Amino acid sequence: FYLTPSQVNSILKANEYSFKVPEFDGKNVSSVLGFDSNQLPANAPIEDRRSAATCLQTRGMLLGVFDGHAGCACAQAVSERLFYYIAVSLLPHETLLEIENAVESGRALLPILQWHKHPNDYFSKEASKLYFNSLRTYWQELIDLNSGETTDVREALINAFKRLDNDISLEAQVGDPNSFLNYLVLRVAFSGATACVAHVDGVDLHIANTGDSRAMLGVQEEDGSWSAVNLSYDHNAQNEHEVERVKMEHPKSEEKSLVKQDRLLGLLMPFRAFGDVKFKWSIELQKRVVESGPDQLNDNEYTKFIPPNYHTPPYLTAEPEVIHHKLRPQDKFLVLATDGLWETMHRQDVARIVGEYLTGVHHQQPIAVGGYKVTLGQMRGLLTERRARISSVFEDQNAATHLIRHAVGNNEFGTVDHERLSKMLSLPEELARMYRDDITIIVVQFNSHVIGAY
């Protein structure tokens, strides 16, 4: 079943979003020029989420990708809520007091975030009051704890992640008299999500990562070539430090059952995540909540089942690993993406494809065919493809879309094959998931002049 190039484009571009940071007096004062983002679903509905916002009461910009599992409920909640928790964690004491006094006296609140959203990025109206009350409790505690010291970004990120996860767990335990909301908070808590978040303020870039989405920096070397710098580590069985950490937190008797078939307790791929209370709550608490919960919860096999060898919970944490990087003029862009991208592409290729796309330069290097026996016909195809690629730069106005096109359509020569792209995009929903995962990408472009001036 073949799709025409314009059908392919309409599928690829359906969720694309771009934001340019506004200039002031014709001058660019931000270290961020703007960002491109896009999503390509494999699951129906998609389980990935993305968020981007400017912090209005402090300096800086927040961007994040969230990869849900066992449904999209947790990823949805985290994408709506986490940035508020981070912003509140970064606010000075006086601002927190101002906000609390405004709520007390029923006055309009200082806006904390300016969201940059695609029309498809859904926000749950029904839960907003509940979410607001939990957030308010958090800032009230921050006011009471006031130490008079300015908040360290690293600490703020860690506190925000842990606090939101704690609130997700608490809301599910308390429940809600409204049956719709009650079911919602339970769905959020029993599903899970990983998160990879960037906070950019001047030359200070912080990445907070929980799980196996990734952050990667695109660096332009002096000779114009592109290299990739990892700014996060996957929290899974491939990461030896992570496996060690999990083993340290549980008795020696559980050593053999903790990680099986490269999964936590033989079940979960990421070793850190939001939600997933099946790996955090005691068995008694799980039973009590499921029994007193709505009937839909009882019909759900997933919630009733207890992981094997479940002796000393919690086995899972939402605490992020935070990496700080001082931006340099050669740091041209940042890619945040869920594992759907990294499963199909090496970071070095990602750096080159985005770098060449942003600079509009396709070095006409000799075509490398890497040890393949190539017929003249294939060679001709590669050259035709190269010509088409030079013109295809103009058809993608979005770096994230350009990257998805390569992730899904690349052939063994590393060039986009329209036939392959067409096949991959026309797979029926139930098959798509067997070939790839949801892909969500944010490409942030840095302003070298401003960074150099620092």
Protein Blocks (a to p, Z undefined) as FASTA:
>chain_A
ZZdfklmmmmmmmmgccdddddeehiafbfbfbdcdddddfbdcdfbdcdddddfkbgcd
dddddddeeijklmmmmmmmmmmmmmmmmpcfklmmmmmmmmmnopacddfbdcdddfkl
ccdfklmmmmmmmmmmmmmmmmmmonoiacdfklmmmmmmmmmmmmmmmmmmnopfblkl
mmmmmmmmmmccdddddddehjbccdddedjbdcddddddfkopacdddfbdcddfklmk
lmmmmmmmpcfklmmmmpgghiahhlamblcdeejlllmbcfklmmmmmmmmcfklmmpm
klmpccehilbccfbdfbdcdddddddfklmbdcdddfklmmmpcfklmmmmmmmmmnop
acfbdddeehpacdfklmmmmmmmmmmmmmmmmmpccfklmmmmmmmmpcfkopacfklm
mmmmmpcfklmmmmpccdddddddddfklmmmZZ
